Amino acid sequence: MSDPGGVAADQLRAFVERIERLEEEKKVISDDIKDVYAEAKGNGFDVKILRKVISLRKKQPHEREEEEAVLDLYLQALGMAVQGNM
């Protein structure tokens, strides 16, 4: 089915409805993640560090090493380098 503007209205409506459903699912999942972080915080875990751990686990070891090397370089340039391992 085509409208005068050449838009397949049924196909467009199906895409919009799929996106709307996925957006709602994304909101539910996001709320669930917030609940887990709140639970972790309630059990004494530092949520900021927990988020960092989650971020690091998504990266390959070589990516983490490269990021840490650049961070160390920047900290040294600013006179903020930590002695020993970070």
N, CA, C and O atoms as a Tinker XYZ file with bonds, in Angstrom:
   344  protein
     1  N      0.841000   -1.175000    0.000000    73     2
     2  CA     0.000000    0.000000    0.000000    64     1     3
     3  C      0.882000    1.232000    0.000000    63     2     4     5
     4  O      1.755000    1.381000    0.855000    81     3
     5  N      0.652000    2.121000   -0.967000    73     3     6
     6  CA     1.420000    3.353000   -1.069000    64     5     7
     7  C      0.506000    4.546000   -0.905000    63     6     8     9
     8  O     -0.618000    4.568000   -1.407000    81     7
     9  N      1.003000    5.522000   -0.203000    73     7    10
    10  CA     0.290000    6.789000   -0.066000    64     9    11
    11  C      0.694000    7.670000   -1.232000    63    10    12    13
    12  O      1.616000    7.331000   -1.972000    81    11
    13  N      0.025000    8.786000   -1.404000    73    11    14
    14  CA     0.364000    9.680000   -2.520000    64    13    15
    15  C      1.834000   10.106000   -2.537000    63    14    16    17
    16  O      2.392000   10.333000   -3.611000    81    15
    17  N      2.465000   10.219000   -1.377000    73    15    18
    18  CA     3.860000   10.650000   -1.345000    64    17    19
    19  C      4.829000    9.522000   -1.652000    63    18    20    21
    20  O      6.040000    9.734000   -1.588000    81    19
    21  N      4.352000    8.347000   -1.979000    73    19    22
    22  CA     5.211000    7.217000   -2.303000    64    21    23
    23  C      5.691000    6.470000   -1.071000    63    22    24    25
    24  O      6.622000    5.669000   -1.155000    81    23
    25  N      5.070000    6.719000    0.064000    73    23    26
    26  CA     5.467000    6.063000    1.296000    64    25    27
    27  C      4.602000    4.829000    1.505000    63    26    28    29
    28  O      3.376000    4.896000    1.427000    81    27
    29  N      5.246000    3.715000    1.770000    73    27    30
    30  CA     4.528000    2.483000    2.061000    64    29    31
    31  C      4.050000    2.570000    3.513000    63    30    32    33
    32  O      4.789000    2.234000    4.438000    81    31
    33  N      2.809000    3.025000    3.701000    73    31    34
    34  CA     2.280000    3.333000    5.021000    64    33    35
    35  C      2.294000    2.131000    5.957000    63    34    36    37
    36  O      2.649000    2.271000    7.127000    81    35
    37  N      1.914000    0.955000    5.467000    73    35    38
    38  CA     1.879000   -0.230000    6.324000    64    37    39
    39  C      3.279000   -0.603000    6.799000    63    38    40    41
    40  O      3.470000   -0.939000    7.968000    81    39
    41  N      4.241000   -0.548000    5.914000    73    39    42
    42  CA     5.617000   -0.879000    6.269000    64    41    43
    43  C      6.172000    0.146000    7.257000    63    42    44    45
    44  O      6.839000   -0.215000    8.227000    81    43
    45  N      5.895000    1.416000    7.006000    73    43    46
    46  CA     6.338000    2.479000    7.899000    64    45    47
    47  C      5.727000    2.302000    9.292000    63    46    48    49
    48  O      6.425000    2.418000   10.299000    81    47
    49  N      4.427000    2.021000    9.344000    73    47    50
    50  CA     3.748000    1.815000   10.615000    64    49    51
    51  C      4.362000    0.633000   11.362000    63    50    52    53
    52  O      4.521000    0.690000   12.581000    81    51
    53  N      4.707000   -0.427000   10.650000    73    51    54
    54  CA     5.307000   -1.603000   11.273000    64    53    55
    55  C      6.673000   -1.254000   11.873000    63    54    56    57
    56  O      6.992000   -1.692000   12.978000    81    55
    57  N      7.475000   -0.473000   11.154000    73    55    58
    58  CA     8.774000   -0.050000   11.691000    64    57    59
    59  C      8.598000    0.796000   12.946000    63    58    60    61
    60  O      9.274000    0.580000   13.952000    81    59
    61  N      7.690000    1.753000   12.877000    73    59    62
    62  CA     7.453000    2.633000   14.022000    64    61    63
    63  C      6.992000    1.824000   15.228000    63    62    64    65
    64  O      7.468000    2.055000   16.340000    81    63
    65  N      6.091000    0.895000   15.033000    73    63    66
    66  CA     5.586000    0.079000   16.145000    64    65    67
    67  C      6.674000   -0.819000   16.723000    63    66    68    69
    68  O      6.744000   -1.003000   17.939000    81    67
    69  N      7.528000   -1.383000   15.859000    73    67    70
    70  CA     8.648000   -2.190000   16.354000    64    69    71
    71  C      9.596000   -1.347000   17.196000    63    70    72    73
    72  O     10.029000   -1.763000   18.271000    81    71
    73  N      9.912000   -0.159000   16.694000    73    71    74
    74  CA    10.808000    0.732000   17.434000    64    73    75
    75  C     10.185000    1.100000   18.774000    63    74    76    77
    76  O     10.874000    1.103000   19.795000    81    75
    77  N      8.914000    1.405000   18.784000    73    75    78
    78  CA     8.238000    1.745000   20.042000    64    77    79
    79  C      8.300000    0.596000   21.044000    63    78    80    81
    80  O      8.553000    0.817000   22.228000    81    79
    81  N      8.072000   -0.620000   20.579000    73    79    82
    82  CA     8.154000   -1.791000   21.469000    64    81    83
    83  C      9.564000   -1.957000   22.018000    63    82    84    85
    84  O      9.746000   -2.205000   23.211000    81    83
    85  N     10.556000   -1.822000   21.153000    73    83    86
    86  CA    11.948000   -1.956000   21.587000    64    85    87
    87  C     12.343000   -0.853000   22.566000    63    86    88    89
    88  O     13.071000   -1.110000   23.524000    81    87
    89  N     11.873000    0.366000   22.336000    73    87    90
    90  CA    12.143000    1.461000   23.265000    64    89    91
    91  C     11.557000    1.158000   24.639000    63    90    92    93
    92  O     12.188000    1.441000   25.658000    81    91
    93  N     10.367000    0.591000   24.676000    73    91    94
    94  CA     9.752000    0.227000   25.955000    64    93    95
    95  C     10.550000   -0.881000   26.636000    63    94    96    97
    96  O     10.774000   -0.831000   27.845000    81    95
    97  N     10.977000   -1.876000   25.871000    73    95    98
    98  CA    11.797000   -2.954000   26.437000    64    97    99
    99  C     13.110000   -2.388000   26.974000    63    98   100   101
   100  O     13.583000   -2.801000   28.033000    81    99
   101  N     13.700000   -1.434000   26.234000    73    99   102
   102  CA    14.952000   -0.813000   26.655000    64   101   103
   103  C     14.756000   -0.082000   27.985000    63   102   104   105
   104  O     15.626000   -0.131000   28.854000    81   103
   105  N     13.624000    0.592000   28.142000    73   103   106
   106  CA    13.342000    1.303000   29.382000    64   105   107
   107  C     13.215000    0.320000   30.543000    63   106   108   109
   108  O     13.734000    0.575000   31.630000    81   107
   109  N     12.535000   -0.790000   30.323000    73   107   110
   110  CA    12.368000   -1.804000   31.377000    64   109   111
   111  C     13.736000   -2.364000   31.773000    63   110   112   113
   112  O     14.029000   -2.511000   32.960000    81   111
   113  N     14.564000   -2.674000   30.790000    73   111   114
   114  CA    15.907000   -3.203000   31.074000    64   113   115
   115  C     16.746000   -2.158000   31.802000    63   114   116   117
   116  O     17.467000   -2.484000   32.745000    81   115
   117  N     16.653000   -0.911000   31.367000    73   115   118
   118  CA    17.398000    0.161000   32.026000    64   117   119
   119  C     16.982000    0.290000   33.494000    63   118   120   121
   120  O     17.826000    0.466000   34.373000    81   119
   121  N     15.694000    0.202000   33.745000    73   119   122
   122  CA    15.198000    0.252000   35.123000    64   121   123
   123  C     15.711000   -0.933000   35.937000    63   122   124   125
   124  O     16.045000   -0.786000   37.112000    81   123
   125  N     15.772000   -2.105000   35.309000    73   123   126
   126  CA    16.297000   -3.297000   35.994000    64   125   127
   127  C     17.768000   -3.114000   36.356000    63   126   128   129
   128  O     18.197000   -3.495000   37.445000    81   127
   129  N     18.530000   -2.535000   35.451000    73   127   130
   130  CA    19.962000   -2.293000   35.699000    64   129   131
   131  C     20.123000   -1.312000   36.854000    63   130   132   133
   132  O     20.970000   -1.515000   37.724000    81   131
   133  N     19.322000   -0.256000   36.871000    73   131   134
   134  CA    19.367000    0.703000   37.977000    64   133   135
   135  C     19.076000    0.012000   39.301000    63   134   136   137
   136  O     19.715000    0.298000   40.314000    81   135
   137  N     18.107000   -0.903000   39.286000    73   135   138
   138  CA    17.771000   -1.647000   40.501000    64   137   139
   139  C     18.951000   -2.487000   40.986000    63   138   140   141
   140  O     19.209000   -2.559000   42.187000    81   139
   141  N     19.658000   -3.115000   40.067000    73   139   142
   142  CA    20.816000   -3.941000   40.439000    64   141   143
   143  C     21.917000   -3.062000   41.030000    63   142   144   145
   144  O     22.529000   -3.426000   42.034000    81   143
   145  N     22.172000   -1.906000   40.411000    73   143   146
   146  CA    23.167000   -0.991000   40.970000    64   145   147
   147  C     22.759000   -0.520000   42.365000    63   146   148   149
   148  O     23.600000   -0.420000   43.258000    81   147
   149  N     21.483000   -0.232000   42.551000    73   147   150
   150  CA    21.001000    0.195000   43.864000    64   149   151
   151  C     21.173000   -0.921000   44.889000    63   150   152   153
   152  O     21.531000   -0.665000   46.039000    81   151
   153  N     20.921000   -2.147000   44.474000    73   151   154
   154  CA    21.111000   -3.296000   45.366000    64   153   155
   155  C     22.582000   -3.455000   45.729000    63   154   156   157
   156  O     22.920000   -3.703000   46.886000    81   155
   157  N     23.453000   -3.311000   44.736000    73   155   158
   158  CA    24.896000   -3.405000   44.990000    64   157   159
   159  C     25.325000   -2.313000   45.965000    63   158   160   161
   160  O     26.098000   -2.572000   46.887000    81   159
   161  N     24.831000   -1.103000   45.765000    73   159   162
   162  CA    25.161000    0.007000   46.657000    64   161   163
   163  C     24.665000   -0.288000   48.069000    63   162   164   165
   164  O     25.358000   -0.004000   49.046000    81   163
   165  N     23.479000   -0.851000   48.172000    73   163   166
   166  CA    22.920000   -1.214000   49.470000    64   165   167
   167  C     23.739000   -2.268000   50.183000    63   166   168   169
   168  O     23.669000   -2.392000   51.406000    81   167
   169  N     24.513000   -3.026000   49.430000    73   167   170
   170  CA    25.378000   -4.058000   50.000000    64   169   171
   171  C     26.811000   -3.560000   50.179000    63   170   172   173
   172  O     27.721000   -4.349000   50.431000    81   171
   173  N     27.005000   -2.249000   50.047000    73   171   174
   174  CA    28.300000   -1.656000   50.346000    64   173   175
   175  C     29.269000   -1.529000   49.184000    63   174   176   177
   176  O     30.425000   -1.161000   49.392000    81   175
   177  N     28.835000   -1.819000   47.979000    73   175   178
   178  CA    29.724000   -1.695000   46.828000    64   177   179
   179  C     29.698000   -0.277000   46.283000    63   178   180   181
   180  O     28.659000    0.383000   46.308000    81   179
   181  N     30.838000    0.192000   45.791000    73   179   182
   182  CA    30.957000    1.510000   45.199000    64   181   183
   183  C     30.451000    1.428000   43.758000    63   182   184   185
   184  O     31.073000    0.791000   42.908000    81   183
   185  N     29.330000    2.072000   43.494000    73   183   186
   186  CA    28.677000    1.964000   42.184000    64   185   187
   187  C     29.532000    2.575000   41.077000    63   186   188   189
   188  O     29.559000    2.052000   39.963000    81   187
   189  N     30.221000    3.659000   41.364000    73   187   190
   190  CA    31.073000    4.278000   40.355000    64   189   191
   191  C     32.161000    3.302000   39.906000    63   190   192   193
   192  O     32.438000    3.175000   38.713000    81   191
   193  N     32.769000    2.620000   40.864000    73   191   194
   194  CA    33.810000    1.643000   40.535000    64   193   195
   195  C     33.195000    0.429000   39.833000    63   194   196   197
   196  O     33.790000   -0.123000   38.907000    81   195
   197  N     32.021000    0.022000   40.269000    73   195   198
   198  CA    31.329000   -1.105000   39.636000    64   197   199
   199  C     31.057000   -0.798000   38.165000    63   198   200   201
   200  O     31.227000   -1.663000   37.306000    81   199
   201  N     30.636000    0.425000   37.878000    73   199   202
   202  CA    30.401000    0.818000   36.479000    64   201   203
   203  C     31.705000    0.765000   35.674000    63   202   204   205
   204  O     31.711000    0.359000   34.512000    81   203
   205  N     32.805000    1.180000   36.306000    73   203   206
   206  CA    34.112000    1.136000   35.644000    64   205   207
   207  C     34.504000   -0.313000   35.337000    63   206   208   209
   208  O     35.006000   -0.612000   34.254000    81   207
   209  N     34.266000   -1.208000   36.306000    73   207   210
   210  CA    34.578000   -2.627000   36.104000    64   209   211
   211  C     33.772000   -3.181000   34.923000    63   210   212   213
   212  O     34.310000   -3.903000   34.084000    81   211
   213  N     32.489000   -2.841000   34.865000    73   211   214
   214  CA    31.638000   -3.301000   33.759000    64   213   215
   215  C     32.191000   -2.784000   32.430000    63   214   216   217
   216  O     32.245000   -3.517000   31.442000    81   215
   217  N     32.597000   -1.521000   32.421000    73   215   218
   218  CA    33.161000   -0.924000   31.210000    64   217   219
   219  C     34.441000   -1.639000   30.783000    63   218   220   221
   220  O     34.632000   -1.929000   29.602000    81   219
   221  N     35.316000   -1.922000   31.752000    73   219   222
   222  CA    36.586000   -2.582000   31.434000    64   221   223
   223  C     36.380000   -4.002000   30.923000    63   222   224   225
   224  O     37.102000   -4.458000   30.038000    81   223
   225  N     35.394000   -4.701000   31.481000    73   223   226
   226  CA    35.148000   -6.090000   31.047000    64   225   227
   227  C     34.677000   -6.175000   29.604000    63   226   228   229
   228  O     34.798000   -7.226000   28.973000    81   227
   229  N     34.141000   -5.082000   29.077000    73   227   230
   230  CA    33.676000   -5.059000   27.689000    64   229   231
   231  C     34.837000   -4.955000   26.706000    63   230   232   233
   232  O     34.683000   -5.257000   25.523000    81   231
   233  N     36.005000   -4.526000   27.201000    73   231   234
   234  CA    37.156000   -4.281000   26.329000    64   233   235
   235  C     38.087000   -5.480000   26.271000    63   234   236   237
   236  O     38.172000   -6.279000   27.203000    81   235
   237  N     38.774000   -5.575000   25.160000    73   235   238
   238  CA    39.802000   -6.600000   24.995000    64   237   239
   239  C     41.011000   -6.207000   25.842000    63   238   240   241
   240  O     41.238000   -5.022000   26.085000    81   239
   241  N     41.794000   -7.201000   26.293000    73   239   242
   242  CA    42.972000   -6.879000   27.114000    64   241   243
   243  C     43.903000   -5.855000   26.474000    63   242   244   245
   244  O     44.398000   -4.964000   27.164000    81   243
   245  N     44.153000   -5.963000   25.171000    73   243   246
   246  CA    45.052000   -5.006000   24.528000    64   245   247
   247  C     44.463000   -3.593000   24.517000    63   246   248   249
   248  O     45.203000   -2.612000   24.585000    81   247
   249  N     43.142000   -3.487000   24.434000    73   247   250
   250  CA    42.506000   -2.169000   24.483000    64   249   251
   251  C     42.662000   -1.543000   25.869000    63   250   252   253
   252  O     42.939000   -0.350000   25.992000    81   251
   253  N     42.482000   -2.361000   26.911000    73   251   254
   254  CA    42.651000   -1.871000   28.282000    64   253   255
   255  C     44.086000   -1.423000   28.516000    63   254   256   257
   256  O     44.326000   -0.369000   29.104000    81   255
   257  N     45.052000   -2.236000   28.048000    73   255   258
   258  CA    46.464000   -1.898000   28.233000    64   257   259
   259  C     46.809000   -0.590000   27.523000    63   258   260   261
   260  O     47.523000    0.247000   28.074000    81   259
   261  N     46.310000   -0.416000   26.321000    73   259   262
   262  CA    46.582000    0.808000   25.571000    64   261   263
   263  C     45.964000    2.012000   26.280000    63   262   264   265
   264  O     46.595000    3.063000   26.391000    81   263
   265  N     44.737000    1.858000   26.755000    73   263   266
   266  CA    44.066000    2.940000   27.469000    64   265   267
   267  C     44.821000    3.298000   28.753000    63   266   268   269
   268  O     44.991000    4.476000   29.070000    81   267
   269  N     45.266000    2.289000   29.480000    73   267   270
   270  CA    46.018000    2.532000   30.714000    64   269   271
   271  C     47.354000    3.223000   30.423000    63   270   272   273
   272  O     47.789000    4.081000   31.191000    81   271
   273  N     47.997000    2.852000   29.324000    73   271   274
   274  CA    49.278000    3.474000   28.958000    64   273   275
   275  C     49.084000    4.947000   28.618000    63   274   276   277
   276  O     49.884000    5.790000   29.023000    81   275
   277  N     48.030000    5.257000   27.879000    73   275   278
   278  CA    47.757000    6.649000   27.522000    64   277   279
   279  C     47.379000    7.439000   28.778000    63   278   280   281
   280  O     47.819000    8.576000   28.949000    81   279
   281  N     46.577000    6.851000   29.647000    73   279   282
   282  CA    46.210000    7.510000   30.899000    64   281   283
   283  C     47.455000    7.807000   31.730000    63   282   284   285
   284  O     47.608000    8.906000   32.264000    81   283
   285  N     48.338000    6.824000   31.833000    73   283   286
   286  CA    49.577000    7.010000   32.597000    64   285   287
   287  C     50.418000    8.131000   31.992000    63   286   288   289
   288  O     50.979000    8.954000   32.716000    81   287
   289  N     50.503000    8.158000   30.673000    73   287   290
   290  CA    51.248000    9.214000   29.979000    64   289   291
   291  C     50.674000   10.591000   30.302000    63   290   292   293
   292  O     51.418000   11.524000   30.602000    81   291
   293  N     49.366000   10.714000   30.240000    73   291   294
   294  CA    48.712000   11.991000   30.541000    64   293   295
   295  C     48.940000   12.395000   31.997000    63   294   296   297
   296  O     49.232000   13.556000   32.287000    81   295
   297  N     48.806000   11.432000   32.912000    73   295   298
   298  CA    49.019000   11.731000   34.327000    64   297   299
   299  C     50.456000   12.185000   34.579000    63   298   300   301
   300  O     50.689000   13.113000   35.354000    81   299
   301  N     51.410000   11.537000   33.929000    73   299   302
   302  CA    52.813000   11.944000   34.063000    64   301   303
   303  C     53.009000   13.365000   33.547000    63   302   304   305
   304  O     53.704000   14.168000   34.170000    81   303
   305  N     52.402000   13.669000   32.420000    73   303   306
   306  CA    52.540000   14.997000   31.835000    64   305   307
   307  C     51.973000   16.067000   32.757000    63   306   308   309
   308  O     52.433000   17.208000   32.739000    81   307
   309  N     50.986000   15.711000   33.554000    73   307   310
   310  CA    50.356000   16.657000   34.474000    64   309   311
   311  C     50.962000   16.602000   35.875000    63   310   312   313
   312  O     50.517000   17.309000   36.780000    81   311
   313  N     51.992000   15.747000   36.049000    73   311   314
   314  CA    52.604000   15.623000   37.356000    64   313   315
   315  C     51.723000   14.900000   38.361000    63   314   316   317
   316  O     51.841000   15.109000   39.569000    81   315
   317  N     50.842000   14.051000   37.856000    73   315   318
   318  CA    49.903000   13.340000   38.723000    64   317   319
   319  C     50.137000   11.840000   38.730000    63   318   320   321
   320  O     49.300000   11.091000   39.234000    81   319
   321  N     51.254000   11.385000   38.183000    73   319   322
   322  CA    51.507000    9.960000   38.046000    64   321   323
   323  C     51.565000    9.298000   39.415000    63   322   324   325
   324  O     52.133000    9.837000   40.365000    81   323
   325  N     50.967000    8.122000   39.490000    73   323   326
   326  CA    50.985000    7.331000   40.712000    64   325   327
   327  C     52.222000    6.449000   40.674000    63   326   328   329
   328  O     52.523000    5.841000   39.646000    81   327
   329  N     52.937000    6.377000   41.781000    73   327   330
   330  CA    54.123000    5.527000   41.849000    64   329   331
   331  C     53.685000    4.073000   41.863000    63   330   332   333
   332  O     52.725000    3.722000   42.549000    81   331
   333  N     54.375000    3.225000   41.115000    73   331   334
   334  CA    54.035000    1.795000   41.049000    64   333   335
   335  C     52.875000    1.564000   40.114000    63   334   336   337
   336  O     52.583000    2.408000   39.267000    81   335
   337  N     52.202000    0.421000   40.255000    73   335   338
   338  CA    51.069000    0.077000   39.402000    64   337   339
   339  C     49.837000    0.863000   39.783000    63   338   340   341
   340  O     49.666000    1.276000   40.931000    81   339
   341  N     48.975000    1.064000   38.786000    73   339   342
   342  CA    47.733000    1.788000   39.025000    64   341   343
   343  C     46.643000    0.872000   39.417000    63   342   344
   344  O     45.520000    1.316000   39.658000    81   343
